[in-house]
Amino acid sequence: MILSLDQIIESKLPQIMEYINENEQEFSFTTSPAYKTFIPYLEKYINASSVTFNCKIASVKVIEKPALDPFLLYKLHASYEYSDVFSGRRTSFQIQDLDLGFDTKLEMGKFYLASRTGFYYYCRIIEDEIVTLDLVESYQHGMLLQAVGMQQEIKYQKDYIEVLDSKVIERLRNMVDRLSIPA
């Protein structure tokens, strides 16, 4: 029988729910018979006769409106004001209406700051005009949000600024290490 890891864990959910709480815990159980399980990051099937994972109950906030973090909404709707000192004329521009960009050339193994959101990324792979980025540090609704393996076209590299501050790089590298991302 072929089952996903989710299905195997879900079959043990009643037992797990008896012990789970806010503290991270390790759960381990054997499966009998062994199941053939597809592992996406290995891109192959394996026989799973035991499963071990860590989990905890996390508090969740349901946000009606706005769905985006207020900080992000502010940044996305921020405006710039241009003042002509000779004429005294002032003009405001919404940030989303400006085609801002930098002369950044993304390189594998380096960290970048997204200019519009203030989120930090790690450039993992560049292949055939496609960039694979890991979202290393972003905070939304006060919670850390990370993502691995996001892909986009290289033409958007103008939206990133290379991180050069050694203290920031060290902090980001520590965050990458905790995600088990090869940096």
C-alpha positions as CSV (number, residue, x, y, z in Angstrom):
1,M,0.0,0.0,0.0
2,I,1.3,3.5,-0.8
3,L,0.5,6.2,1.7
4,S,1.8,9.8,2.2
5,L,3.5,10.7,5.5
6,D,0.4,12.9,6.2
7,Q,-1.8,9.8,5.9
8,I,0.4,7.7,8.1
9,I,0.6,10.4,10.8
10,E,-3.2,11.1,10.5
11,S,-3.8,7.4,11.3
12,K,-2.1,7.9,14.7
13,L,-3.7,11.3,15.4
14,P,-6.0,10.1,18.2
15,Q,-3.0,8.7,20.2
16,I,-0.9,11.8,19.4
17,M,-3.7,14.2,20.6
18,E,-3.7,12.6,24.0
19,Y,-0.1,13.9,24.7
20,I,0.4,17.0,22.5
21,N,0.7,20.4,24.1
22,E,2.4,23.8,23.6
23,N,5.9,22.3,24.2
24,E,7.6,20.7,21.2
25,Q,7.7,16.9,21.6
26,E,9.1,14.1,19.6
27,F,6.7,11.4,18.5
28,S,7.8,8.0,17.1
29,F,5.8,5.0,16.1
30,T,6.3,1.9,14.0
31,T,4.0,1.0,11.1
32,S,3.0,-2.5,10.5
33,P,3.1,-3.5,7.7
34,A,5.8,-1.1,6.3
35,Y,4.2,1.4,3.8
36,K,5.7,2.6,0.6
37,T,6.0,6.4,1.0
38,F,6.9,9.1,-1.5
39,I,9.5,11.6,-0.2
40,P,9.2,14.8,-2.3
41,Y,12.7,16.3,-1.6
42,L,14.4,12.9,-2.4
43,E,12.0,12.4,-5.4
44,K,11.7,8.7,-4.6
45,Y,9.7,6.1,-2.8
46,I,10.9,4.5,0.4
47,N,9.6,1.7,2.7
48,A,8.6,3.3,5.9
49,S,8.5,1.0,8.9
50,S,8.7,3.8,11.5
51,V,8.0,7.5,11.6
52,T,9.6,10.1,14.0
53,F,8.6,13.8,14.0
54,N,8.4,16.8,16.3
55,C,5.2,18.7,16.9
56,K,3.5,21.1,19.2
57,I,0.2,22.9,19.5
58,A,0.6,26.5,18.3
59,S,-1.8,29.3,18.9
60,V,-3.5,30.7,15.9
61,K,-5.1,34.0,15.3
62,V,-7.9,34.3,12.8
63,I,-7.8,37.6,11.0
64,E,-10.9,38.8,9.3
65,K,-9.6,41.9,7.5
66,P,-7.1,42.8,6.3
67,A,-5.7,39.5,5.5
68,L,-2.2,41.0,4.9
69,D,-0.1,42.0,7.9
70,P,-0.7,45.8,8.6
71,F,3.1,46.3,8.3
72,L,3.0,44.9,4.8
73,L,0.0,46.9,3.9
74,Y,1.7,50.0,5.0
75,K,4.8,49.3,3.0
76,L,2.9,48.4,-0.1
77,H,0.8,51.6,0.1
78,A,3.6,53.9,1.2
79,S,4.3,56.9,-0.9
80,Y,7.3,59.0,-1.8
81,E,7.2,62.7,-2.1
82,Y,9.3,64.6,-4.6
83,S,10.0,68.2,-4.0
84,D,11.3,70.6,-6.6
85,V,13.3,73.0,-4.5
86,F,13.4,75.7,-7.3
87,S,9.6,75.8,-8.0
88,G,8.4,74.6,-4.6
89,R,6.2,72.1,-6.4
90,R,5.6,68.8,-4.6
91,T,4.5,65.5,-6.1
92,S,3.6,62.3,-4.3
93,F,4.0,58.8,-5.8
94,Q,2.6,55.5,-4.5
95,I,5.4,52.9,-4.2
96,Q,3.5,50.4,-6.2
97,D,3.3,52.9,-9.1
98,L,7.1,53.3,-9.3
99,D,9.3,51.0,-11.2
100,L,12.1,51.0,-8.6
101,G,15.0,48.7,-9.2
102,F,18.7,48.1,-8.5
103,D,21.6,46.8,-10.6
104,T,21.7,43.7,-8.4
105,K,23.0,40.5,-10.0
106,L,21.8,37.6,-7.8
107,E,24.6,35.1,-6.9
108,M,24.2,31.7,-5.4
109,G,25.1,31.5,-1.7
110,K,24.4,35.1,-0.9
111,F,21.7,36.8,1.2
112,Y,19.4,39.5,-0.2
113,L,16.8,42.0,1.1
114,A,13.6,42.4,-0.9
115,S,13.3,46.2,-1.4
116,R,9.5,46.4,-1.3
117,T,8.8,44.1,1.7
118,G,11.9,44.2,3.8
119,F,12.1,40.3,3.8
120,Y,15.4,38.5,3.7
121,Y,16.2,35.7,1.2
122,Y,18.9,33.3,0.5
123,C,19.8,32.6,-3.2
124,R,20.2,28.9,-3.4
125,I,20.2,28.0,-7.1
126,I,20.3,29.9,-10.4
127,E,19.5,27.7,-13.4
128,D,18.2,28.6,-16.9
129,E,17.0,32.1,-15.9
130,I,15.2,30.7,-12.9
131,V,16.2,31.6,-9.4
132,T,15.5,29.4,-6.3
133,L,15.2,31.5,-3.2
134,D,14.6,30.6,0.4
135,L,12.6,33.1,2.5
136,V,14.8,33.2,5.6
137,E,13.3,36.0,7.6
138,S,10.0,37.7,7.4
139,Y,7.5,38.6,10.1
140,Q,3.8,38.6,9.4
141,H,1.3,39.3,12.2
142,G,4.2,39.2,14.6
143,M,5.2,35.7,13.7
144,L,8.3,34.4,11.8
145,L,7.4,33.1,8.4
146,Q,9.9,31.1,6.4
147,A,9.7,29.2,3.1
148,V,12.1,27.0,1.1
149,G,12.5,26.6,-2.6
150,M,10.5,29.6,-4.0
151,Q,11.2,30.1,-7.7
152,Q,11.0,33.1,-10.0
153,E,12.5,34.5,-13.1
154,I,15.9,36.1,-12.9
155,K,14.5,39.3,-14.4
156,Y,13.2,40.2,-10.9
157,Q,16.7,40.4,-9.4
158,K,16.4,44.2,-9.6
159,D,14.0,44.0,-6.7
160,Y,16.7,42.7,-4.3
161,I,19.6,44.3,-2.5
162,E,22.6,42.2,-1.5
163,V,23.1,42.0,2.3
164,L,26.7,43.1,3.1
165,D,26.5,43.6,6.9
166,S,28.5,40.8,8.5
167,K,26.2,40.8,11.6
168,V,23.1,40.5,9.6
169,I,24.7,37.7,7.4
170,E,25.6,35.8,10.6
171,R,22.0,36.1,11.9
172,L,20.6,35.0,8.6
173,R,23.0,32.1,8.3
174,N,22.0,30.9,11.8
175,M,18.4,31.0,10.7
176,V,19.2,29.0,7.6
177,D,21.1,26.4,9.6
178,R,18.0,25.9,11.8
179,L,15.9,25.2,8.7
180,S,18.4,22.6,7.5
181,I,18.8,24.5,4.2
182,P,22.2,23.9,2.6
183,A,23.7,27.4,2.7
